[in-house]
Amino acid sequence: QSRSSAASDVYKRQAEVFSVEFIYPPAPTTVRGSSTFLSHTKDRKVFAYNSGNNIIMRNIENVLGCTVYEEHTQPTTTVRFSRAGRYAASGDARGNVRVWEYDAPNKNLKLEVQGSSLPVRDITFTGDNQRIIIAGEGKEVFGRAILIDSGSRAGDISGVQKNLLTCDVRTERPFTAVVGGEEFDVICYTGPPYQFKKSIKDHTNFTTCVRYSDNGENFATVSTDRKIFLYEGKTFESIGEVGALNPHQGGIMSLEWFEDNERFVTSSNDKTLRIWNKTTRDSVLTLQVSTKPQLEDMQLGCTKMVNQLVSVSLIGDVNIWEDVNNLQQDAFPSLVLPGHQSSIKQVAYHHGQQLLVSSDSSGRTLLWKNRQAERIPEIQYKIGTSRLLFSCDLETLYIVSDDLNIISFNLANRTVNKTVNIGANYGGFCVSKKNPNVCYAASERNTIFVFENLTQIREIKVSYVPTAIEVNNDDSLLIIGDKVGNVHIYDLQEDKEIQVLSHSTSAVSSIAVSHGEDKYFATGDSTKIINLWSFSEFKKLTENWVFHNSRVTSLVFSQSNNHVLSCGLDSRVIVWDTQSFKRVADLTNIHRNGVNSAIFDEEGRIVSAGGDNLMKVIKLNNVTI
């Protein structure tokens, strides 16, 4: 409780400085062969999933945005809303379970408990909101029943010898419970307090999901053996197999009941969803996700909202089918929502088109227009992205990978113009401010490459290891940071170095140049130091821009050049005034695991990207950009 109180105080102080106007939702965490459970609130208007260290909640009526529960310190593995409302429970890779108020502004913590010694796989509430049952991996204990008021035991989840993958509890008394997992059996308990009742041995492979209907009359189970079984909710008696004559053609990963208690939906590795009728025990409808299904289209999770179905693909896409009761056979999603599944490394903003571009540590690059993402398979890397930049005419996007693989991407027709692979470690990249076809790439092999239309036209050998690079506004000077903290000014017309400036003793990690005119440039390093320089005399203008606590990952000037925006691995974003040389805004704890990139948009708001897979749009309350 003290942790929640301290967090509340921090939120209040931060609210005086800035407000988060919007969060771009990341994609769910997915693993091939494992379920990604979606959970819905009592009114079926909000669904949630795990992503990185966070729990993401999205309102079906405003699905492009999200709210985030950020209190886990380990990768989250599952989340479940209580059917009675008010609470959600989430688990992580270290077996920690947190019960919290999902509709409270600060997501007040109710309970924190160790559910198992290894990852939690599923959680469920009893209908009176007094207990949770936890299913997960372990060495000796694989499940627990816990009172949420005290954290004490509410019976035994016994009779289990292997990892549990799923659990559920009947919504009405008696709160009977069922669990399943790698042991194939579905294990049934009476209670509370919970006691072993029986094992059901219908499945012949992993039981991936068990779910009770809302009225508690029935529960259904699914498995990687492609089978579905239906049972009586109170007695655990078998009703029979569902879809025996028309089964899924791949392992089934999840199921969710409709509120009418007559139908339920399943998601499968055969890249489809199916709607089933419990009375006929046959398929009502098959739903598709792609005209040419690929491995990435495996369906790992699903849920039923007010009038929509939502599913998760292996690639992380969130798929939404509208108007569920009027869907046609083999219908495709009304909306597909891509997102990032790993740390977002770079973000860039196209002021003319109001287009946001982001790229992550897996190499996935997304184009965001009107807050909706477009995934471009042609620019998908296997490794992380080090730089995203637009050409000076804003018609070309350059995407640079960590191994200096450079793609020139045409924004108008969404095609790749050309690709070049230098095959060396990244040492910096920048684009010409006057020629849209020219760019500069630095490698750690002591070389600067100059390209036109991604054809090399020049090679500059230097006597140091470059770590960052930028070009001035008339393409006459290169500003090059090196590994030992020096900044080199290279005259491109004279083809020689004309000045060496001492930034610090640490590697220069970021360089930015003022817009339009050569008035300022800024440098940041791998420890915490930022310097502002004048172009006229190459003079250092600041000595005290040292408020970061670790690597400065990004620097950018505002359009007016009156402010510099910096961000770092210390999870801070700082705004500096170039007139007074003062720090005018200091935003702390913006992203867990560090801020990798930050920019100003056309309204002077900050768009930041971090190691938590999130992008945030931030409005400064007391500073005009």
Number of C-alpha atoms within 10 A of each C-alpha: 11 8 10 15 13 10 14 16 11 13 14 10 10 16 13 11 16 17 14 15 10 17 19 21 27 28 25 31 23 22 12 15 15 16 27 29 28 26 25 25 22 15 11 18 18 20 24 25 25 28 26 26 23 27 24 22 23 19 18 19 10 10 17 17 18 19 16 18 16 16 16 18 15 15 19 27 30 27 30 24 26 25 22 15 16 15 22 26 26 28 33 28 22 19 23 22 25 20 23 21 17 22 12 11 8 15 19 19 21 18 16 18 16 17 28 26 17 19 25 32 32 27 29 27 29 24 19 14 17 13 23 24 27 31 31 30 24 19 11 12 21 27 28 21 25 22 19 20 11 13 16 12 15 20 19 19 24 17 15 21 14 18 24 28 28 30 28 25 29 25 23 16 14 16 22 25 32 28 29 31 28 19 19 22 20 26 23 24 24 18 16 17 17 21 18 18 17 15 18 15 11 17 21 14 18 24 31 28 29 27 25 26 22 18 14 20 16 23 26 25 27 28 26 23 18 23 23 26 21 21 18 16 25 18 13 22 12 16 16 16 18 23 20 15 10 9 15 24 14 19 25 34 27 31 30 27 21 20 15 10 16 14 18 23 22 26 30 28 24 19 25 26 29 21 20 22 17 21 10 11 19 18 21 15 16 19 19 19 24 14 8 7 13 12 13 14 22 27 34 32 30 28 26 25 25 17 15 18 21 21 27 29 29 25 22 26 24 22 20 25 21 17 12 14 8 8 14 11 12 16 14 20 19 13 14 19 19 21 25 31 23 24 24 29 25 28 25 23 22 16 13 10 9 13 15 20 21 25 30 26 23 18 25 23 29 23 19 18 13 9 15 18 22 16 16 13 10 12 20 17 20 11 14 23 27 22 23 23 22 22 20 16 12 15 15 22 22 20 26 28 22 20 18 24 19 23 22 23 21 16 15 8 8 12 14 16 14 13 18 15 13 15 11 15 16 23 27 26 26 25 24 22 18 14 14 17 17 21 24 22 24 29 22 17 16 16 19 23 18 20 18 15 14 19 15 14 11 11 14 14 11 15 9 17 19 29 26 28 27 25 25 24 17 13 17 14 21 19 22 27 32 25 20 18 21 20 24 23 19 21 16 14 9 10 11 13 15 11 12 15 15 12 25 20 15 18 23 30 27 25 29 24 25 23 18 13 12 14 15 22 25 23 28 32 30 22 20 22 23 27 19 25 20 15 16 9 7 15 12 17 14 15 11 12 17 15 13 22 15 19 24 29 25 24 25 24 23 18 16 11 19 16 23 27 21 28 32 29 25 22 21 23 27 20 24 20 17 17 9 10 17 14 17 14 18 18 16 14 15 23 24 20 18 23 32 29 29 29 25 22 20 15 10 16 18 21 22 25 29 28 23 25 26 27 25 20 19 21 19 20 12 11 13 11 19
